[in-house]
Amino acid sequence: MAAFTKIYYFFISIIMSICLTLDIPMHAIGPKVDLNGYEIVWQDEFEGTELDTTKWHGHGQNFDGVPVKYYEGEYGVSGYSCSDCLKVKDGCLTISLRYEDGSNPDRPEGYYFASIDTQGIAEFSYGYFECRAKLAKAVAGNCAFWLNSPVAYDTSVPKEEGNEIDIMESMRYGVDHEGSVENNIHYFDSTGHQKLHARWVIVDGNPYEEFHTYGVKWDKSGYTFYVDGKECRKTDFGLAHGPEYIVLSNFMRDFKTKRIEGASADFVVDYVRVYQQK
């Protein structure tokens, strides 16, 4: 049986490599994540009725409910980060993306959203990082679970010291490849050019209505990405070794075509957990 399993995953790895080379979205069909020898070192289960500010900072906004302009709308209205788009209830964090028409004089017309991070509070080199979430229903929206480094965009710093590691980005609602997510690594080289390595993965079921897990195991040899605990990609591209912090975000990109379903497009996160080797 062990020999059969090895042969099976050998052919699976070939299929995954072909799909990666041709940029063809595929399902997560690789081996299950193995956490033998790992233990939880950090987590947020989002219990209670308020965000735990001993674990999270505002990423691009404060926690005072005052909107901060995120971009000037080249295609229509502008985007604003605002902490009142964050809500903890029933064991989940909801990060809302919504449109406001400007009828409130203190709230200009635009799209409102939020992001949080653990910079300076909880930063990690290596480990297995996982969240369980439902994705937002927004055309041109981007809800994401990712790692970032304080030096990720510093062109004077070698990429080995820190990159942006996007464990899951949801950008395909209402367009081609709906129901898929992207994982990628990117950084800026010494000439200022962005280096990017991305992969689309089809999520089984309906990720906008159901909870699914998204994870990455990062060690000294590379990154292995997972959806629902099954491997979907392995790479050593842009391998970093410096500490990274966690980010959860949900925003509207400034595209010509954009819309949300209903009053708000919600990114609902059940938990975030970090495992490291004992």
Backbone hydrogen bonds in HBPLUS format (Angstrom, degrees):
<---DONOR---> <-ACCEPTOR-->    atom                        ^
c    i                          cat <-CA-CA->   ^        H-A-AA   ^      H-
h    n   atom  resd res      DA  || num        DHA   H-A  angle D-A-AA Bond
n    s   type  num  typ     dist DA aas  dist angle  dist       angle   num
A0005-THR N   A0001-MET O   2.93 MM   4  6.22 157.5  1.98 150.2 156.2     1
A0006-LYS N   A0002-ALA O   3.02 MM   4  6.29 156.1  2.08 146.5 152.5     2
A0007-ILE N   A0003-ALA O   3.01 MM   4  6.29 159.9  2.06 150.5 155.7     3
A0008-TYR N   A0004-PHE O   2.80 MM   4  6.03 161.6  1.84 153.0 158.7     4
A0009-TYR N   A0005-THR O   2.98 MM   4  6.19 169.7  1.99 154.6 155.9     5
A0010-PHE N   A0006-LYS O   2.95 MM   4  6.06 136.2  2.15 138.1 150.6     6
A0011-PHE N   A0007-ILE O   3.11 MM   4  6.46 158.8  2.16 153.9 156.7     7
A0012-ILE N   A0008-TYR O   2.97 MM   4  6.25 151.2  2.05 144.4 153.7     8
A0013-SER N   A0009-TYR O   2.90 MM   4  5.96 152.5  1.97 137.1 143.5     9
A0014-ILE N   A0010-PHE O   3.20 MM   4  6.54 144.9  2.33 139.2 148.1    10
A0015-ILE N   A0011-PHE O   3.04 MM   4  6.34 162.0  2.07 150.8 154.8    11
A0016-MET N   A0012-ILE O   2.88 MM   4  6.13 162.9  1.91 154.7 159.5    12
A0017-SER N   A0013-SER O   2.96 MM   4  6.07 150.3  2.05 139.3 147.2    13
A0018-ILE N   A0014-ILE O   2.99 MM   4  6.27 156.7  2.05 150.8 156.5    14
A0019-CYS N   A0015-ILE O   2.99 MM   4  6.26 166.4  2.01 154.3 157.6    15
A0020-LEU N   A0016-MET O   2.93 MM   4  6.06 152.1  2.00 143.0 151.1    16
A0021-THR N   A0017-SER O   2.93 MM   4  6.12 160.5  1.97 147.8 152.7    17
A0022-LEU N   A0018-ILE O   2.96 MM   4  6.18 157.5  2.01 152.3 158.2    18
A0023-ASP N   A0019-CYS O   2.85 MM   4  5.66 105.1  2.43 133.8 149.9    19
A0024-ILE N   A0019-CYS O   2.80 MM   5  4.75 163.0  1.83 141.0 145.5    20
A0023-ASP N   A0020-LEU O   3.25 MM   3  4.96 154.9  2.32  95.9 103.3    21
A0202-ILE N   A0026-MET O   2.82 MM 176  5.39 159.6  1.86 123.6 130.4    22
A0030-GLY N   A0231-GLU O   2.90 MM 201  4.35 149.5  1.99 155.5 147.4    23
A0231-GLU N   A0031-PRO O   2.88 MM 200  5.43 159.8  1.92 143.4 149.8    24
A0033-VAL N   A0229-GLY O   2.84 MM 196  5.46 148.2  1.95 147.7 153.7    25
A0038-TYR N   A0035-LEU O   3.00 MM   3  5.21 155.0  2.06 132.8 130.1    26
A0278-LYS N   A0037-GLY O   2.86 MM 241  5.88 162.9  1.89 160.4 160.5    27
A0039-GLU N   A0276-GLN O   2.89 MM 237  5.64 151.8  1.97 146.9 152.5    28
A0276-GLN N   A0039-GLU O   2.95 MM 237  5.64 154.0  2.02 155.5 156.5    29
A0041-VAL N   A0274-VAL O   2.82 MM 233  5.83 163.7  1.85 154.8 159.6    30
A0274-VAL N   A0042-TRP O   2.82 MM 232  5.13 154.0  1.88 165.2 158.3    31
A0044-ASP N   A0272-VAL O   2.92 MM 228  5.40 149.2  2.02 153.7 159.4    32
A0272-VAL N   A0044-ASP O   3.07 MM 228  5.40 147.9  2.17 143.1 152.8    33
A0055-LYS N   A0052-ASP O   3.04 MM   3  5.65 161.5  2.07 114.4 120.3    34
A0056-TRP N   A0052-ASP O   3.26 MM   4  6.50 136.8  2.46 138.6 150.7    35
A0057-HIS N   A0117-ASP O   2.66 MM  60  5.25 163.2  1.68 161.1 167.2    36
A0117-ASP N   A0057-HIS O   3.01 MM  60  5.25 153.8  2.08 132.1 139.6    37
A0059-HIS N   A0115-SER O   2.91 MM  56  4.99 172.9  1.92 124.8 122.8    38
A0068-VAL N   A0081-SER O   2.83 MM  13  5.15 155.6  1.88 148.8 157.1    39
A0081-SER N   A0068-VAL O   2.81 MM  13  5.15 161.1  1.84 156.7 153.8    40
A0070-TYR N   A0079-GLY O   2.74 MM   9  5.27 162.8  1.77 136.7 141.0    41
A0071-TYR N   A0079-GLY O   3.38 MM   8  5.32 155.8  2.44 131.0 130.0    42
A0079-GLY N   A0071-TYR O   3.21 MM   8  5.32 161.2  2.25 138.3 143.8    43
A0111-TYR N   A0078-SER O   3.00 MM  33  6.48 154.6  2.06 154.3 160.3    44
A0080-TYR N   A0111-TYR O   2.81 MM  31  6.14 154.1  1.87 164.6 173.1    45
A0113-PHE N   A0080-TYR O   3.00 MM  33  6.40 148.9  2.10 159.5 168.6    46
A0082-CYS N   A0113-PHE O   2.77 MM  31  5.95 154.9  1.83 164.6 173.4    47
A0085-CYS N   A0082-CYS O   3.15 MM   3  6.02 157.2  2.20 123.2 126.5    48
A0086-LEU N   A0083-SER O   3.06 MM   3  5.54 154.8  2.12 119.5 120.6    49
A0096-SER N   A0085-CYS O   2.83 MM  11  4.97 166.3  1.85 150.4 152.9    50
A0087-LYS N   A0094-THR O   3.00 MM   7  5.18 141.2  2.16 144.6 154.1    51
A0094-THR N   A0087-LYS O   2.74 MM   7  5.18 167.8  1.75 160.8 165.2    52
A0089-LYS N   A0092-CYS O   2.99 MM   3  5.56 157.6  2.04 158.8 164.3    53
A0092-CYS N   A0089-LYS O   3.04 MM   3  5.56 149.8  2.14 115.1 123.7    54
A0093-LEU N   A0269-VAL O   2.87 MM 176  5.10 163.8  1.90 150.0 152.7    55
A0269-VAL N   A0093-LEU O   2.74 MM 176  5.10 167.7  1.76 159.2 160.9    56
A0095-ILE N   A0267-PHE O   2.89 MM 172  5.13 167.1  1.91 146.5 150.2    57
A0267-PHE N   A0095-ILE O   2.99 MM 172  5.13 170.0  2.00 141.5 144.7    58
A0097-LEU N   A0265-ALA O   2.93 MM 168  4.98 132.0  2.17 124.9 139.5    59
A0265-ALA N   A0097-LEU O   2.73 MM 168  4.98 164.2  1.76 149.6 153.9    60
A0098-ARG N   A0112-TYR O   2.96 MM  14  5.35 158.7  2.01 149.2 156.2    61
A0112-TYR N   A0098-ARG O   2.74 MM  14  5.35 164.4  1.76 160.8 166.5    62
A0100-GLU N   A0110-GLY O   2.89 MM  10  5.57 165.7  1.91 166.4 171.1    63
A0110-GLY N   A0100-GLU O   3.01 MM  10  5.57 158.1  2.06 151.3 155.6    64
A0107-ARG N   A0104-ASN O   2.87 MM   3  5.25 164.2  1.89 120.3 124.9    65
A0250-ASN N   A0114-ALA O   3.25 MM 136  6.05 141.8  2.41 155.1 165.3    66
A0116-ILE N   A0248-LEU O   2.92 MM 132  5.49 158.8  1.97 158.2 165.4    67
A0248-LEU N   A0116-ILE O   3.02 MM 132  5.49 159.5  2.06 152.4 157.9    68
A0118-THR N   A0246-ILE O   3.02 MM 128  5.42 136.3  2.22 146.8 155.2    69
A0121-ILE N   A0118-THR O   2.89 MM   3  5.23 158.8  1.94 132.0 136.5    70
A0122-ALA N   A0118-THR O   2.91 MM   4  5.32 168.8  1.92 151.2 154.0    71
A0124-PHE N   A0244-GLU O   2.83 MM 120  5.27 157.1  1.88 144.0 145.7    72
A0244-GLU N   A0124-PHE O   2.82 MM 120  5.27 151.1  1.90 127.2 133.3    73
A0127-GLY N   A0218-TRP O   2.88 MM  91  5.38 155.9  1.94 151.6 152.0    74
A0218-TRP N   A0127-GLY O   2.82 MM  91  5.38 171.2  1.83 161.3 161.4    75
A0128-TYR N   A0275-TYR O   2.78 MM 147  4.96 155.1  1.84 136.9 145.2    76
A0275-TYR N   A0128-TYR O   2.81 MM 147  4.96 162.4  1.84 148.3 154.3    77
A0129-PHE N   A0216-VAL O   2.94 MM  87  5.46 160.3  1.98 153.8 156.5    78
A0216-VAL N   A0129-PHE O   2.98 MM  87  5.46 143.3  2.12 144.1 155.6    79
A0130-GLU N   A0273-ARG O   2.97 MM 143  5.38 163.3  2.00 157.9 161.5    80
A0273-ARG N   A0130-GLU O   2.83 MM 143  5.38 162.5  1.86 160.8 166.2    81
A0131-CYS N   A0214-TYR O   3.04 MM  83  5.57 152.7  2.11 148.7 156.4    82
A0214-TYR N   A0131-CYS O   2.94 MM  83  5.57 154.1  2.01 157.8 165.7    83
A0132-ARG N   A0271-TYR O   3.19 MM 139  5.59 149.5  2.29 142.0 146.6    84
A0270-ASP N   A0132-ARG O   2.71 MM 138  5.32 159.1  1.75 156.3 163.0    85
A0133-ALA N   A0212-HIS O   2.91 MM  79  5.64 159.6  1.95 159.1 158.4    86
A0212-HIS N   A0133-ALA O   3.05 MM  79  5.64 154.7  2.12 140.2 143.2    87
A0134-LYS N   A0268-VAL O   2.82 MM 134  5.11 152.3  1.89 146.0 155.5    88
A0268-VAL N   A0134-LYS O   3.05 MM 134  5.11 147.7  2.16 140.3 148.8    89
A0135-LEU N   A0207-PRO O   2.92 MM  72  5.90 172.3  1.92 146.0 148.2    90
A0261-GLU N   A0137-LYS O   3.23 MM 124  5.87 154.9  2.30 165.4 160.8    91
A0141-GLY N   A0138-ALA O   3.11 MM   3  4.77 159.0  2.16 109.9 109.6    92
A0139-VAL N   A0259-ARG O   2.78 MM 120  5.17 140.0  1.94 153.7 164.1    93
A0259-ARG N   A0139-VAL O   3.19 MM 120  5.17 153.4  2.26 127.9 132.9    94
A0253-ARG N   A0140-ALA O   2.94 MM 113  5.59 166.6  1.96 154.6 157.1    95
A0142-ASN N   A0251-PHE O   2.80 MM 109  5.41 140.9  1.95 161.6 169.8    96
A0251-PHE N   A0142-ASN O   3.05 MM 109  5.41 159.8  2.09 128.5 133.0    97
A0170-SER N   A0143-CYS O   2.86 MM  27  5.39 163.3  1.89 161.9 167.6    98
A0144-ALA N   A0249-SER O   2.83 MM 105  5.30 156.4  1.89 144.9 148.3    99
A0249-SER N   A0144-ALA O   3.07 MM 105  5.30 161.9  2.10 146.5 149.5   100
A0145-PHE N   A0168-MET O   2.91 MM  23  5.26 153.4  1.98 148.6 156.2   101
A0167-ILE N   A0145-PHE O   3.12 MM  22  5.78 122.6  2.46 135.9 151.3   102
A0168-MET N   A0145-PHE O   3.08 MM  23  5.26 147.6  2.19 153.0 155.4   103
A0146-TRP N   A0247-VAL O   2.98 MM 101  5.20 168.1  1.99 150.3 153.9   104
A0247-VAL N   A0146-TRP O   2.73 MM 101  5.20 148.0  1.83 163.1 160.6   105
A0147-LEU N   A0165-ILE O   2.81 MM  18  5.00 166.7  1.83 146.4 150.9   106
A0165-ILE N   A0147-LEU O   2.91 MM  18  5.00 163.6  1.94 139.1 144.6   107
A0148-ASN N   A0245-TYR O   2.90 MM  97  5.42 152.2  1.97 147.9 156.8   108
A0245-TYR N   A0148-ASN O   2.76 MM  97  5.42 159.7  1.80 161.4 161.9   109
A0152-ALA N   A0149-SER O   3.13 MM   3  4.99 172.5  2.14 111.0 111.6   110
A0154-ASP N   A0151-VAL O   3.17 MM   3  5.11 166.1  2.19 107.7 111.5   111
A0157-VAL N   A0154-ASP O   3.15 MM   3  5.66 167.2  2.16 117.5 121.1   112
A0161-GLU N   A0158-PRO O   3.00 MM   3  5.84 167.6  2.01 125.6 129.4   113
A0162-GLY N   A0159-LYS O   3.12 MM   3  5.63 157.3  2.18 113.7 120.0   114
A0241-HIS N   A0160-GLU O   2.61 MM  81  5.56 155.3  1.67 153.4 151.5   115
A0164-GLU N   A0186-HIS O   3.10 MM  22  5.48 168.6  2.12 166.6 165.6   116
A0186-HIS N   A0164-GLU O   3.05 MM  22  5.48 159.8  2.09 150.3 156.3   117
A0166-ASP N   A0184-ASN O   2.73 MM  18  5.08 152.9  1.80 162.4 167.9   118
A0184-ASN N   A0166-ASP O   3.01 MM  18  5.08 146.9  2.12 129.9 140.3   119
A0169-GLU N   A0182-GLU O   2.81 MM  13  5.07 134.1  2.02 142.2 155.4   120
A0182-GLU N   A0169-GLU O   2.86 MM  13  5.07 161.3  1.90 144.9 151.3   121
A0175-VAL N   A0172-ARG O   3.23 MM   3  5.41 165.9  2.25 129.1 126.7   122
A0180-SER N   A0177-HIS O   3.09 MM   3  5.78 137.2  2.29 144.8 144.7   123
A0203-VAL N   A0179-GLY O   3.01 MM  24  5.89 166.0  2.03 146.9 151.5   124
A0181-VAL N   A0201-VAL O   2.80 MM  20  5.35 153.1  1.88 151.5 156.3   125
A0201-VAL N   A0181-VAL O   2.75 MM  20  5.35 156.6  1.80 159.7 166.9   126
A0183-ASN N   A0199-ARG O   3.00 MM  16  5.52 156.1  2.06 151.8 158.2   127
A0199-ARG N   A0183-ASN O   2.96 MM  16  5.52 133.4  2.18 149.0 163.2   128
A0185-ILE N   A0197-HIS O   3.09 MM  12  5.47 148.9  2.19 139.1 147.4   129
A0197-HIS N   A0185-ILE O   3.04 MM  12  5.47 147.1  2.15 152.0 161.7   130
A0187-TYR N   A0195-LYS O   3.07 MM   8  5.44 145.7  2.19 142.1 152.7   131
A0195-LYS N   A0187-TYR O   2.71 MM   8  5.44 169.2  1.72 169.5 172.8   132
A0189-ASP N   A0193-HIS O   2.89 MM   4  5.55 161.8  1.93 154.1 152.8   133
A0192-GLY N   A0189-ASP O   2.92 MM   3  5.37 164.1  1.94 118.0 122.9   134
A0209-GLU N   A0206-ASN O   3.12 MM   3  5.59 156.7  2.17 114.3 121.1   135
A0210-GLU N   A0206-ASN O   2.89 MM   4  5.82 140.4  2.05 156.3 169.0   136
A0228-ASP N   A0213-THR O   2.76 MM  15  4.66 170.7  1.77 135.5 138.5   137
A0215-GLY N   A0226-TYR O   3.01 MM  11  4.97 169.5  2.02 137.6 138.7   138
A0226-TYR N   A0215-GLY O   2.81 MM  11  4.97 157.9  1.85 147.2 143.6   139
A0217-LYS N   A0224-THR O   2.79 MM   7  5.13 160.8  1.83 148.7 154.2   140
A0224-THR N   A0217-LYS O   2.89 MM   7  5.13 147.6  2.00 141.6 151.8   141
A0219-ASP N   A0222-GLY O   3.06 MM   3  5.59 166.9  2.08 161.5 164.9   142
A0222-GLY N   A0219-ASP O   3.27 MM   3  5.59 143.4  2.41 106.9 116.0   143
A0223-TYR N   A0235-THR O   2.76 MM  12  5.44 173.5  1.77 171.9 171.2   144
A0235-THR N   A0223-TYR O   2.93 MM  12  5.44 158.7  1.98 154.9 161.3   145
A0225-PHE N   A0233-ARG O   2.79 MM   8  5.22 157.0  1.84 151.5 159.1   146
A0232-CYS N   A0225-PHE O   2.89 MM   7  5.72 162.9  1.91 145.6 146.0   147
A0227-VAL N   A0230-LYS O   3.01 MM   3  5.45 154.9  2.07 148.3 149.2   148
A0230-LYS N   A0227-VAL O   3.08 MM   3  5.45 167.1  2.09 114.4 118.5   149
A0255-PHE N   A0253-ARG O   2.93 MM   2  5.68 134.8  2.14 103.9  90.8   150
